[in-house]
Amino acid sequence: MITYTQMGKTGEKVSSIGLGTYGIRDYDQGEEAFLYAIDQGINLIDTAEIYNTEDFVGRVIRKVGREKLFITTKIHPKNLASKESALKSARGSLKRLGTDSVDLILIHWPHDTMNIGDQIRNIESVLKEGLSRYIGVSNFSVQQMEEGRNSTSSAEIVCNQVKYNLEEREIERDVIPYCEEKSMSVVAYTPISKGSISQSKSMKKLSGTTGKTPIQISLNFLMRKPSVIPIPKTERIEHMMEIIGSMGWRLSDKDSSLLSGDVK
Ligand SMILES: NC(=O)c1ccc[n+]([C@@H]2O[C@H](COP(=O)([O-])OP(=O)(O)OC[C@H]3O[C@@H](n4cnc5c(N)ncnc54)[C@H](OP(=O)(O)O)[C@@H]3O)[C@@H](O)[C@H]2O)c1
């Protein structure tokens, strides 16, 4: 059962889980898995200009119709050097995706020398040109998010896309509380630790009592925080079915704390 949540303050309903696309190798198999997920009700897809998967996402868009999907792409920070280069980069993404605009465009990671304000102003020009409906950031610290939020002229930064999984939970200390306070979404990448979820004693016990797999338990654990939207990647229909099975139920507080006990 697919459940839905809101992307930041946008009022847009996106599926509680989105589809990552980095590293898809078999596009035919991937398409089958994505069409299955979309047919079930998933509507959020994540790509980036450097992933080499915008063409693949374009193929999926043509099959199901643009209106069914909430598409996120990302600009490489070097392309944020000027408004012109940001627009050129976004137009390149749109061409590969075969659409006039994306729903959300992110700064893939902060540029290491350019100030945050300039990066934000340049990505905002993509919005002003109507090439994206919303802007967001990725791999930003709390300080960088704060600077970013103070630099926008009219747009809101709707999300921060960051690494978050059962074994890597540092963002629970700072990034998640900040995003919650500002009503931003936390889009969680590498949410299933690249497919190698720890088989701890507690995980095995929980799997036995809930009847859910470790992948489903892990994703459900991340989604306990209402701001968090995991975006696992799979190009296999059987893995997609397992991922979808992480929605529509909730780990109890007791079970979650059991899991918290054996990870850092
Ligand atoms: N913003 C950023 O800097 C950033 C960085 C990294 C990733 N991302 C985004 O986040 C997405 C997800 O992160 P990720 O790809 O790093 O890692 P991930 O989603 O944690 O793991 C993907 C791996 O898990 C496997 N897998 C998927 N479902 C499975 C299942 N049910 N059972 C066993 N294995 C399974 C996949 O293989 P199969 O395909 O064979 O199922 C794939 O090898 C990316 O695709 C990308 O869109 C963003």
The ligand as a Tripos MOL2 file, in Angstrom:
@<TRIPOS>MOLECULE
LIG
   48    52     1     0     0
SMALL
NO_CHARGES

@<TRIPOS>ATOM
      1 N1         22.2760   13.6650   -3.5230 N.am      1 LIG1
      2 C1         23.3070   12.8610   -3.5250 C.2       1 LIG1
      3 O1         24.4790   13.2620   -3.3590 O.2       1 LIG1
      4 C2         23.0680   11.3870   -3.7100 C.ar      1 LIG1
      5 C3         24.1110   10.4730   -3.4500 C.ar      1 LIG1
      6 C4         23.8430    9.1120   -3.6080 C.ar      1 LIG1
      7 C5         22.5720    8.6910   -4.0340 C.ar      1 LIG1
      8 N2         21.5920    9.6110   -4.3260 N.ar      1 LIG1
      9 C6         20.2460    9.1840   -4.7840 C.3       1 LIG1
     10 O2         19.7320    8.2300   -3.8550 O.3       1 LIG1
     11 C7         19.3960    7.0160   -4.5280 C.3       1 LIG1
     12 C8         19.5520    5.8080   -3.6170 C.3       1 LIG1
     13 O3         20.8370    5.7280   -3.0410 O.3       1 LIG1
     14 P1         21.9110    4.6070   -3.4540 P.3       1 LIG1
     15 O4         21.6550    4.1710   -4.8490 O.co2     1 LIG1
     16 O5         23.2450    5.1870   -3.1060 O.co2     1 LIG1
     17 O6         21.7100    3.4180   -2.4190 O.3       1 LIG1
     18 P2         20.4930    2.5060   -1.8720 P.3       1 LIG1
     19 O7         19.2050    2.9320   -2.4240 O.co2     1 LIG1
     20 O8         20.6570    2.4570   -0.3980 O.co2     1 LIG1
     21 O9         20.8940    1.0660   -2.4200 O.3       1 LIG1
     22 C9         20.7990    0.7140   -3.7750 C.3       1 LIG1
     23 C10        21.2760   -0.7320   -3.9260 C.3       1 LIG1
     24 O10        20.4390   -1.5910   -3.1740 O.3       1 LIG1
     25 C11        20.0080   -2.6660   -3.9960 C.3       1 LIG1
     26 N3         18.6390   -3.0120   -3.5950 N.ar      1 LIG1
     27 C12        17.5080   -2.2960   -3.8020 C.ar      1 LIG1
     28 N4         16.4500   -2.9000   -3.2820 N.ar      1 LIG1
     29 C13        16.8990   -4.0340   -2.7300 C.ar      1 LIG1
     30 C14        16.2520   -5.0980   -2.0550 C.ar      1 LIG1
     31 N5         14.9420   -5.0830   -1.8440 N.pl3     1 LIG1
     32 N6         17.0200   -6.1300   -1.6190 N.ar      1 LIG1
     33 C15        18.3670   -6.1490   -1.8390 C.ar      1 LIG1
     34 N7         19.0320   -5.1590   -2.4790 N.ar      1 LIG1
     35 C16        18.3060   -4.1100   -2.9290 C.ar      1 LIG1
     36 C17        20.0770   -2.1450   -5.4130 C.3       1 LIG1
     37 O11        20.2920   -3.1800   -6.3320 O.3       1 LIG1
     38 P3         19.1800   -3.5750   -7.4520 P.3       1 LIG1
     39 O12        19.0140   -2.3920   -8.3400 O.co2     1 LIG1
     40 O13        19.8190   -4.7390   -8.1170 O.co2     1 LIG1
     41 O14        17.9240   -3.9230   -6.7150 O.co2     1 LIG1
     42 C18        21.2760   -1.2110   -5.3540 C.3       1 LIG1
     43 O15        22.4710   -1.9290   -5.5830 O.3       1 LIG1
     44 C19        20.3270    7.0400   -5.7480 C.3       1 LIG1
     45 O16        19.9210    6.1390   -6.7430 O.3       1 LIG1
     46 C20        20.2580    8.4960   -6.1420 C.3       1 LIG1
     47 O17        19.0510    8.7410   -6.8640 O.3       1 LIG1
     48 C21        21.8240   10.9410   -4.1270 C.ar      1 LIG1
@<TRIPOS>BOND
     1     1     2 1
     2     2     3 2
     3     2     4 1
     4     4     5 ar
     5     4    48 ar
     6     5     6 ar
     7     6     7 ar
     8     7     8 ar
     9     8     9 1
    10     8    48 ar
    11     9    10 1
    12     9    46 1
    13    10    11 1
    14    11    12 1
    15    11    44 1
    16    12    13 1
    17    13    14 1
    18    14    15 2
    19    14    16 1
    20    14    17 1
    21    17    18 1
    22    18    19 2
    23    18    20 1
    24    18    21 1
    25    21    22 1
    26    22    23 1
    27    23    24 1
    28    23    42 1
    29    24    25 1
    30    25    26 1
    31    25    36 1
    32    26    27 ar
    33    26    35 ar
    34    27    28 ar
    35    28    29 ar
    36    29    30 ar
    37    29    35 ar
    38    30    31 1
    39    30    32 ar
    40    32    33 ar
    41    33    34 ar
    42    34    35 ar
    43    36    37 1
    44    36    42 1
    45    37    38 1
    46    38    39 2
    47    38    40 1
    48    38    41 1
    49    42    43 1
    50    44    45 1
    51    44    46 1
    52    46    47 1
@<TRIPOS>SUBSTRUCTURE
     1 LIG1         1 GROUP 0 **** ****
